[in-house]
Amino acid sequence: MSGKGKSEVTRDVAGTREGFIPVRGGRVWYRIVGEDKPGVPLLVLHGGPGASHDYLEPLAELADERPVVFYDQLDCGNSDRPGDESLWTVERYVEELSRVRRALGLERVHILGQSWGASLAVDYLLDLQPEGVRSLILSAPLLSAACWIADQKKYVELLPEEMRKAVGECEDCRDFECSRYREAMRAYYRLHVCRLDPWPECLNRTIEKINPILYRHMWGASEFTVTGTLRDYERVERLREITVPVLLTCGCHDEVSPATAEHYRDRLPASELLVFAEASHEHHLEQPGQYLAAVRAFLCAAEG
């Protein structure tokens, strides 16, 4: 598709609207909660690459004050899945974000990106310099692949010896389906992705929907084995170009370590950092009350 044309509404009830927006390569699904609320809308960008919006659904609680807009990126979640690897680029996903914003008429907007979604938000501001963006919330952000990889190496070194050995051996021979590698990966995820037991239903839905081919193409075999097209992604030296208010968040056990988050904060001119104790990458799920209160206060201050 050309990416031109209006959004297609499939359901519109009680302040909630969902439908599809044509973009280059297909259609992306969206949902707006609290469309009738007066506050500046919050546009939510999910991580992955290849995940879906589901695990970010708790942010809908903010729709008592403002519209909260979710969408699934192309080849993700409820959106079309053309499976064309030529579309799996940062530049096209930035283009897609711009198209979604235009189609939904989000002239003034706050943007919240989680993990890879934060990369997308940052590149959108850096590349397109759009007007009307009031603030950014960057939760557990990927802004430097080198920093991410360094953090994961430190965390892997803290795993039991047999798991460390399995990771090293399986990475050497590129056997990522090995049961020993998968066991180490699961242990790692319980420490640094989500420390809740059991995982929340919304996160499990995202895991069930994830596009593993897209994830491997852009990222790698796991969170700590980075072999995809994002392995050279670096934006730290350009962060000074972002002048809107920025809230950075991470967990103290996050894949984005507090030290790395501080590194980002020091390069963003109008930023603040909130670190959640005893939490990890999904700190918005592990400590939802504290997280939502912080985001709510930040959004109100940015509009002040």
C-alpha positions as CSV (number, residue, x, y, z in Angstrom):
1,M,0.0,0.0,0.0
2,S,1.0,3.6,-0.5
3,G,0.4,4.6,3.1
4,K,-2.1,7.2,1.9
5,G,-5.8,7.3,2.9
6,K,-7.8,7.4,6.0
7,S,-7.8,5.0,9.0
8,E,-10.3,2.2,8.9
9,V,-12.5,2.1,12.0
10,T,-13.6,-1.4,13.1
11,R,-15.1,-0.6,16.5
12,D,-16.1,2.6,18.2
13,V,-17.8,2.4,21.6
14,A,-17.9,4.3,24.9
15,G,-14.8,6.5,24.3
16,T,-12.7,3.6,22.8
17,R,-12.0,3.3,19.1
18,E,-10.0,0.8,17.2
19,G,-9.2,0.1,13.6
20,F,-6.5,-0.1,11.0
21,I,-4.3,2.5,9.3
22,P,-2.7,1.9,5.9
23,V,1.1,2.2,5.9
24,R,3.8,1.1,3.5
25,G,3.6,-2.7,3.4
26,G,0.1,-3.2,4.9
27,R,-2.1,-2.0,7.7
28,V,-1.4,-1.4,11.3
29,W,-3.9,-1.9,14.1
30,Y,-4.6,0.8,16.6
31,R,-6.8,1.4,19.7
32,I,-7.6,4.7,21.4
33,V,-8.8,4.6,25.0
34,G,-10.4,7.7,26.5
35,E,-10.8,9.4,23.2
36,D,-13.3,11.9,24.8
37,K,-10.9,13.1,27.5
38,P,-9.5,16.6,27.3
39,G,-5.8,16.0,28.0
40,V,-3.0,15.9,25.4
41,P,-2.9,12.3,24.0
42,L,-0.3,9.8,25.0
43,L,1.0,7.6,22.1
44,V,2.5,4.3,23.2
45,L,5.2,2.5,21.3
46,H,5.9,-1.2,22.2
47,G,9.2,-3.0,22.2
48,G,10.6,-6.0,20.6
49,P,11.2,-5.6,17.8
50,G,8.4,-8.0,17.0
51,A,6.4,-7.7,20.2
52,S,2.9,-6.2,20.6
53,H,1.1,-3.6,22.6
54,D,-0.6,-6.0,25.0
55,Y,2.0,-5.9,27.8
56,L,1.6,-2.1,27.9
57,E,-2.1,-2.2,28.4
58,P,-1.9,-1.0,32.1
59,L,-1.1,2.4,30.7
60,A,-4.8,2.6,29.7
61,E,-5.4,3.7,33.4
62,L,-4.1,7.1,32.3
63,A,-7.1,7.4,30.0
64,D,-9.1,9.0,32.8
65,E,-7.4,12.2,31.9
66,R,-6.3,11.9,28.3
67,P,-6.6,9.7,25.2
68,V,-4.1,6.8,25.3
69,V,-3.2,5.5,21.9
70,F,-1.8,2.0,21.3
71,Y,-0.8,0.4,18.0
72,D,0.9,-2.7,16.9
73,Q,3.8,-2.1,14.5
74,L,3.7,-3.8,11.1
75,D,4.3,-7.6,11.3
76,C,3.4,-7.4,15.0
77,G,0.4,-8.3,17.1
78,N,-2.9,-7.5,15.5
79,S,-1.4,-5.7,12.5
80,D,-0.8,-7.2,9.0
81,R,2.1,-9.5,8.7
82,P,3.5,-9.3,5.1
83,G,6.7,-10.9,6.2
84,D,8.8,-8.7,3.9
85,E,12.3,-8.2,5.5
86,S,13.0,-5.2,3.4
87,L,10.3,-3.4,5.5
88,W,12.1,-4.2,8.8
89,T,14.2,-1.1,9.1
90,V,14.3,1.7,11.7
91,E,13.6,4.2,9.0
92,R,10.4,2.5,7.8
93,Y,9.2,2.1,11.4
94,V,9.8,5.8,11.9
95,E,7.8,6.5,8.7
96,E,5.1,4.3,10.1
97,L,5.0,6.2,13.4
98,S,4.6,9.4,11.5
99,R,1.8,8.0,9.4
100,V,-0.1,6.7,12.5
101,R,0.2,10.1,14.1
102,R,-1.1,11.9,11.0
103,A,-3.9,9.5,10.4
104,L,-5.2,9.9,14.0
105,G,-4.8,13.6,14.0
106,L,-2.5,13.8,17.0
107,E,-1.4,17.4,16.5
108,R,-0.2,17.6,20.1
109,V,1.1,14.4,21.7
110,H,3.2,12.9,24.4
111,I,5.1,9.8,23.3
112,L,6.0,6.8,25.5
113,G,8.4,4.2,24.2
114,Q,9.4,1.1,26.0
115,S,12.7,-0.7,25.1
116,W,12.9,-0.8,21.3
117,G,9.9,1.5,21.3
118,A,12.2,4.2,22.9
119,S,14.6,3.8,20.0
120,L,11.7,4.4,17.7
121,A,10.6,7.5,19.6
122,V,14.1,9.0,19.7
123,D,14.7,8.4,16.0
124,Y,11.3,9.9,15.2
125,L,12.4,13.1,16.9
126,L,15.9,13.2,15.6
127,D,15.1,12.3,12.0
128,L,11.8,14.1,11.4
129,Q,12.0,16.9,14.0
130,P,8.2,16.9,14.3
131,E,6.2,19.7,15.8
132,G,3.7,19.2,18.6
133,V,5.6,16.6,20.7
134,R,5.2,17.8,24.2
135,S,7.4,15.2,26.0
136,L,9.0,11.8,25.9
137,I,8.8,8.9,28.3
138,L,11.6,6.5,27.6
139,S,11.1,3.3,29.7
140,A,14.0,0.8,29.8
141,P,15.3,2.4,26.6
142,L,17.6,1.0,24.0
143,L,19.6,4.0,22.9
144,S,23.0,2.3,22.5
145,A,23.5,-1.3,21.5
146,A,27.0,-1.2,22.8
147,C,25.8,-0.2,26.3
148,W,23.1,-2.9,26.1
149,I,25.5,-5.6,25.2
150,A,27.9,-4.6,27.9
151,D,25.2,-4.7,30.5
152,Q,24.0,-8.1,29.4
153,K,27.5,-9.5,29.5
154,K,27.8,-8.4,33.1
155,Y,24.5,-10.0,34.0
156,V,25.3,-13.3,32.2
157,E,28.5,-13.5,34.2
158,L,26.3,-13.6,37.4
159,L,24.4,-16.7,36.2
160,P,25.4,-20.1,37.7
161,E,28.6,-21.5,36.1
162,E,26.8,-24.2,34.0
163,M,24.5,-21.6,32.5
164,R,27.3,-19.3,31.7
165,K,29.1,-22.2,30.0
166,A,26.0,-23.1,28.1
167,V,25.5,-19.6,26.8
168,G,29.1,-19.3,25.6
169,E,29.2,-22.7,23.9
170,C,25.8,-22.2,22.2
171,E,26.8,-18.8,21.0
172,D,30.0,-20.2,19.6
173,C,28.2,-22.8,17.6
174,R,25.1,-20.7,17.0
175,D,22.9,-23.4,18.5
176,F,20.2,-21.3,20.0
177,E,17.6,-24.1,20.2
178,C,19.7,-26.1,22.6
179,S,17.9,-26.9,25.8
180,R,20.8,-25.7,27.9
181,Y,20.8,-22.3,26.2
182,R,17.0,-22.0,26.5
183,E,17.2,-22.9,30.2
184,A,19.8,-20.2,30.8
185,M,17.7,-17.7,28.8
186,R,14.6,-18.4,31.0
187,A,16.6,-18.0,34.2
188,Y,18.0,-14.7,32.8
189,Y,14.6,-13.4,31.8
190,R,13.2,-14.2,35.3
191,L,15.9,-11.9,36.7
192,H,16.1,-9.1,34.2
193,V,13.0,-9.1,32.0
194,C,10.2,-9.6,34.6
195,R,10.7,-10.7,38.2
196,L,7.0,-11.4,38.8
197,D,5.9,-15.1,39.3
198,P,3.7,-15.8,37.4
199,W,4.1,-13.3,34.6
200,P,1.1,-11.1,34.1
201,E,-1.5,-12.2,31.6
202,C,-0.9,-9.2,29.3
203,L,2.8,-10.0,29.1
204,N,2.1,-13.6,28.3
205,R,-0.2,-12.5,25.5
206,T,2.7,-10.4,24.0
207,I,5.0,-13.5,24.3
208,E,2.4,-15.6,22.5
209,K,2.0,-13.1,19.7
210,I,5.7,-12.2,19.2
211,N,7.1,-12.5,15.7
212,P,10.3,-14.5,16.3
213,I,11.5,-14.0,12.7
214,L,11.4,-10.2,12.9
215,Y,12.9,-10.3,16.4
216,R,15.9,-12.4,15.2
217,H,16.3,-10.3,12.1
218,M,16.5,-7.0,14.0
219,W,17.8,-8.1,17.4
220,G,19.0,-11.7,17.8
221,A,18.5,-15.1,19.4
222,S,17.7,-13.6,22.8
223,E,18.0,-10.4,24.8
224,F,21.7,-11.1,25.5
225,T,22.7,-12.6,22.1
226,V,22.7,-9.6,19.7
227,T,23.3,-10.5,16.1
228,G,20.6,-8.6,14.2
229,T,20.5,-5.3,12.3
230,L,20.3,-3.2,15.5
231,R,23.6,-4.5,16.8
232,D,25.3,-1.2,15.6
233,Y,22.4,1.1,16.8
234,E,24.0,4.1,18.6
235,R,22.2,7.4,19.4
236,V,24.0,8.6,22.6
237,E,26.0,11.3,20.8
238,R,22.8,12.8,19.3
239,L,20.7,12.9,22.5
240,R,21.6,16.5,23.1
241,E,19.5,17.4,20.1
242,I,16.3,16.4,22.0
243,T,15.1,19.4,23.9
244,V,11.6,18.4,25.0
245,P,11.1,17.2,28.6
246,V,12.1,13.5,28.9
247,L,11.4,11.1,31.7
248,L,13.7,8.1,31.8
249,T,12.8,5.0,33.8
250,C,14.5,1.7,34.6
251,G,14.5,-1.0,37.2
252,C,17.5,-1.7,39.4
253,H,17.7,-5.1,37.8
254,D,16.8,-3.9,34.3
255,E,18.5,-5.0,31.2
256,V,19.1,-1.2,30.9
257,S,21.2,-0.9,34.0
258,P,20.8,2.2,36.2
259,A,24.4,3.3,35.3
260,T,23.5,3.1,31.6
261,A,20.2,5.1,32.2
262,E,22.3,7.7,34.0
263,H,24.6,7.9,31.0
264,Y,21.6,8.7,28.8
265,R,20.1,11.2,31.3
266,D,23.4,13.1,31.4
267,R,23.2,13.7,27.7
268,L,19.5,14.7,27.5
269,P,19.2,18.4,28.2
270,A,15.7,18.4,29.9
271,S,15.6,14.9,31.5
272,E,15.0,13.2,34.8
273,L,15.6,9.6,35.8
274,L,13.5,7.3,38.0
275,V,14.9,4.0,39.1
276,F,12.5,1.4,40.5
277,A,13.8,-0.7,43.3
278,E,13.6,-4.5,43.1
279,A,12.3,-4.2,39.5
280,S,13.6,-5.1,36.0
281,H,12.8,-4.4,32.4
282,E,9.0,-4.6,32.8
283,H,9.0,-2.3,35.9
284,H,5.7,-0.8,34.7
285,L,4.2,-4.3,35.4
286,E,6.2,-5.0,38.5
287,Q,5.4,-1.7,40.2
288,P,2.4,-0.4,38.3
289,G,1.1,2.0,40.9
290,Q,4.4,3.8,41.4
291,Y,5.1,3.8,37.6
292,L,1.7,5.2,36.6
293,A,1.8,7.8,39.3
294,A,5.2,9.0,38.1
295,V,4.1,9.1,34.4
296,R,0.9,10.9,35.3
297,A,2.8,13.6,37.3
298,F,5.4,14.0,34.5
299,L,2.7,14.5,31.8
300,C,0.9,17.0,33.9
301,A,4.1,18.9,34.6
302,A,5.1,18.9,30.9
303,E,1.7,20.5,30.0
304,G,2.0,23.0,32.8
